[in-house]
Amino acid sequence: MIQSTGTLPSVPTAVLAPSDDTYNRRLGLRRDMNTSNPRPRLIAFYLPQFHPTPENDAWWGKGFTEWTNVVPAKPVFTGHYQPHLPADLGFYDLRLPEVRQAQADLAREHGVDGFCYYHYWFHGRRLLNRPFEEVLAARQPSLPFCLCWANEHWTRIWDGGDNKLLIEQTYSEADDLAHIRWLATAFRDPRYIRVDGKPLFLVYRAGKLPDPLRTTAVWRTEAMKLGIGELFLCRVQAIRERDDPVAIGFDAAVEFQPEFGYMATPLTASLTWRMNRRMWRRRGHKIYDYAEVVQRVLAKEPPPFLRFPCVTPMWDNTARRRHDATILTNSTPERYEEWLRTTILRSKSMHPKGGLVFVNAWNEWAEGNHLEPCQKWGDAYLKATRRAVEGSA
């Protein structure tokens, strides 16, 4: 087994400011049991890929869902946890309302306050849209939600690159207008997550927008005309994006983990590496130690702008990328719990009226990245989430 390189640093409990009851009610923020200061709202990224669609049938074969990639995954070194297989919820189909309700019940029970659904909009064409549209239409489950526009090309290599293009992401002012008009329906839902009374909307790759100032201006102007009011727009800081979000028309940033730009050096010194180095070199996998990555993330200096933090329970995308995967090894529920608790405490000290903390992810099974129960760990990561939330009080 590859050995962990260390434990996570501790963070002293901050002096917390009193809360504002009106503000808390408007944001739907929950209170900690033992303090008047609200804890940050915990939001988990949610992948709506677990149901067949005509596009996936055409591109990948009849009946394709995310489970198609998950099940045949193989370990690539001794002790490597693959495949990641579901436990309590089974190989579910997101077209079933009882599945969506069971997910929401599990999330709420374990301290997750809402889901951030990935939203796929391609110049008016929506993909993987059925689960969220049914959540919206049925007004169930009652768990709060927001949306993140996953504005990347769809390709056959799963990473947003331009090779083997399946559907292209394009932009125009007319499309910006059409997009915000569709989003307004979601923003009006009473479950929609708000920051300071404003609907929260994320853009995964804001750097891909050809004119982000134009896009955000169109959205804000039209939202006011539609009676939505002001928006709270966040750019996701992924793939080494570090720019001030305000400079391109956004209100804040959302950290995205694992943040490969801050990774430690891939493991090279262990006996396991020496035994497997020929295979790893041939396949091109990069393997990192979870505890060391967390230490480096927590040691970063805070940016000079508003950024909401993110944690991840684990990461391993060998199910999608059989020859050049990135793997975090040595993740445990205890290490994840300590990272999450530390992050919540820091967020509370920075945002005394309540902030946001994101978890990547609720159900990214093909990226080995999920809070949902699995056959190896059961519900241990969910219980760790609840302990971190309760322990941050």
N, C-alpha and C positions, 0 to 999 in steps of 0.2 A: 504493500500500500504506500502511496505517496503521503508523506507526513505533513501536517499543518505547520506553517512557519510562525504562528503566534496567535495571541488572543487579542480581542478588541480593546481599545483604550476606553477607560471610564470617563464620564462627563459629569461634573457636579450639578446638582439640582439648582436651577436658576431661581432668582427672586422673581415672582410672578405678579403681574399687575392685575387689578380687579377687572371683572368682566362688565360688559354693557349688555343688560338683559334684552333690550330692544334689538341690538345688533345680532345677538345670538339667535333670537327667534327668527329673524329675517333670513339668516343664513342656514337655519336648521341645525346649528351646531349643538352637539351633545356636551354635557358637563361631565367632568371627572367626578368621581364619587367623593373625593376628599379635599377638593379645592374649588373655589369659586371661579377659577380661571378655566375657560373651555380648552379642551385639548384640540389639536388639529384634527380636521376631518380626514379620515383614511380612505383613499380612493384607489381601487384596483383596476388596472387596464384589463379589458375584456375582449377576447377574440370571437367574432361571430361566424367562424369558419366550419362549425360542426353540423352541417346539413348539406345535402346535395343541391347543386344549382346547374342550370343549363350551361353556363360558361365553363364550370369545372368539368362537367360531363364531356364537353367538346375538347377541352385542353388536356385533361388528365385521364379520361376514361369514365365510363358510366358508373355513377354512384360514388364518385370520389368525394371524400371529406378529409378533414385534417387527420382523422384516425387512420387513413390509408397510409400516411407517412409514419405515423407513430408506431404501429404494431411491428413492422419488420426491422426496426432499428436494432443494431447489434453493438455489444461492447467492443471497444478498440484497445483496451489494455486491462490488465488484471485488476479486478475490483471496480471497474467502470460500471456505473449504474445505467444500464440500458437493457431493454426498452423501458420507458416510463409508461406504466399502464394504470388506468383509473381504478379506484376501489369503490367507494360508497355510491357514486353517481353512475358508474359503469360507462359504457361506450354510448353516450347519450346522443340524441338528435334534438337540436335546438328549435325545431319546429313544434315541439311538444311543450305546452304551457306548464305542465307539471314539472318538467325539467328546469325551466327557467325559475319557477317558484322555489324548487329545492335549492338551487344555487343561491338565490337571494336569502333564503332562510339560513343557510350555512354561513353566508357572509355576515349577515346581521348578528348572528349568535356569537361570532368570533371577532367582533370589533371592526369589521369593514363597513364603512358608512355609505359606500356607493360604488357603482361601476362606471368606468370610462370606456364606453363602447367605441371600438374602431369603426370609422365611418368612411365608406369607399364611394367617392363621387368622381366620375370621369366625364366632365363637361355635360352634366345632366344625367348621365347614366350611372345608376347605383348598383353595386354588387354586394352580395352577402347581406342584403338589407332586410330580409324577411324577419329574422328574430327581433330586431329592434323595432321595426314597424308594428309587429304584433304586440310588443311591450307597450308601445305608444297607444295603439288603438284600444287595447283591452284595459289599459290603466292598471295593469298588474304585471309583475309584482310591484309592491309599493316602495321598494328600495330606490333611493335617489340615484340619479345618473347624470352624466354629461357625455359629450362627444369629442372624439379626436379624429380629425381628418387625416387619414393615411394617404397623403398626396404623393405617392410614388408610382412609377410605372409598375405594371405587373409583368413579370418575366418568368422564364422557366428556371431561373437560378435562385429565386426567392429572396433576393437581397436588394431589390430596388435598382439594380443596374440596367444598362441599356441593351444587354445581349439577349437574344432570343425573345424579343418583345411580344407580349400577348395583347396588352392593351396599354395605350399611351396616355399619360397624363398631360393634358393641354390646358391653357389658361386664356381668358379674355375678360374684358370688362363686362360684357353681356353675361358671361357665365358667372362672374362674381355676383351679379345682381340676382340671377336665377338661383344661385346656391343659397344666398342669405334668405331668400323668400321661402325656400324649402325648409331651411333650418328654423325659421320662425315658428313653425308648427311645434317642433320639439322644445324650443325655448319657452313657449307658453305653458307647457305642462307643469303643474305644481310640484312634481318630483324633481324637476331639473335643478341641478346644483348651481348655486349662485355665490358670487363673492361680492360682498358689499352691495347686495341687491341686484347684481348684474349677472346675466347668464354666462357661464364659464365655457369657453370653446377653445380647443387646442388644435394646433396645426403641427403635424409631425415633422415636416421638412419645410419650414418657412423659408429657408435659404433657396429652395427650388422655385419659389414664386418669382416671376420675372419682374414684377413691380409690387412688392409687398405694401408699400405706402398707398398705392392706388387701391389694392384689394381691401385693405383694412378700412380705408376711408369709405369705399363703396358700402362695405358691410355696416359700418357704424351709421352712416347717413340713412340707409334704407331701414335699418332696425328702428331708428327713431320714427321714421315715417309709418312703419307698421305697428307702432305702439309698443314695441318691445322695450324701448328705452336704451340705456347705455349697455355696451357689451364689455365683458372682461376676457380679453384675448391673450392666450399664452402660446408662445412658441416652445416646442419641445427641443431641448438641447441634446441632440443626438449626433453621433459621428463627427465629433470635434467642433461642433458649432458653439461659439463662445461670445458672439456679438451681443451688445446691449439690445434687448427686445424693443425698448422704447424707440430706438433709432429707426426701426422699420415698422412702426405703427402698432406694436403690441404692448400690453400692459405688464407682462411678467414672462418669466421662463419657467419651464418644468424640467428638472433634471431627469435623465433617462438612464437607468442602470440595467445591465452592467455597462459602464462607460469605458469603452476599450481604450480610449486615449490615456486613461489613468491606470491601465493595467500594470501589474508587476511584470518582470521578465518571465517568459514561459518557463515552467519547471524543466530543469536540465540535469540536476545533480543527483536525483534519487536513484535507487536501485531499479525501481520500476521503469524509469526513463531509459536506463542503460539496457534493460532487457527488451524494451520495445522500440528503441530509437529507429531501427530500420523501417518498421511498419509506419511509425508516426511521420518520418521524413517522407516516405512515399505518399502517404495520404495527405500530408500538409496540415494536420491538425495543430491547433495552438491550445495548450493546456495550462491553466493558471490555478493558483491556490486561492480559495475563497477568502480565508482569513486575511491574507496579505492584500488582496484587492480591497477588502473593506477598510483595512487600516489606511491605505492610500487615499481612498475616497474621503474618509473622515478627517484626514489631515489637510485636505484642500482648504485654501483661504476662501471665505465667502466672497461672492462677486459684488461689485458696486451697484447692483440693481436687484430687484425682487426676483427671487428664484425659489420655487417650491421643490423640496428634496424628494428623492425616490430611493427605494431599496428594492432588492430582488432576493427571493428565497434561494434561487439556484439558476443555473444557465447551462444548457448543453444542447446545441442544435445539430447533433449528428444525425437525427432523424430526417432533417431536411438537407443537410450538406454532408454527404458521405465521404468526401475527400478533402474538405478544407474547413472543418468545423472549429468552433471555439467552445471550449469546455471549462467551466469552473468546477474544480474538484474539491472535495473535503467540506462541502457545505453540510451543515447539520441544523436542525431546528433551533438548537441553543445558540449557535453563532448568528443565525438570522435574527433570533429574538433580541439579542444584545444590540445588533445593528439597528433594528427597528426602534427599540426603546431609546437608544441614544439619539436617533434622528428625531423622534417625537419630542424629547426633552429640549433639544436644540431649537426645534421649530416653535415650541411653546415660549421659550425665552425671547425669540425674535418676533413673534406674532402674538402678543398677549391677548388680543381679542379673537384669536382663533385663526389658524392657517390651514394649509393643505399638505398632506404627505401622500405620495403615490407609491403603490406597490406594483412592480412589474414581475409577474402578472397573476391574474386570477386563473387563466386556463390556456396558457401557451404551451400545450403539451408537446408539440413538435420541436420546441425550443427548450425542452426540459425545464420549464419555467412556469410553475403553477402552485397556487395555494390549495387547489382542490385535492382531496385525498387520493393517494396513490397506493399501489400494492406494496411498496417498500416501506414507506413512512406512515401509512394510514393518514390520520388527521393531525399528525404531530406539528406540521407547519401552521395549521389553523389554530391549534391550541397555543403555539408560540406567539402567534399574532395577538391573540386575546390577552396572554400574559404581558406582552410588551405594552399593550394599550393600558391595561389595568395598572401595571407597574410604573407607568409614567405619571401617575396621579401625584 
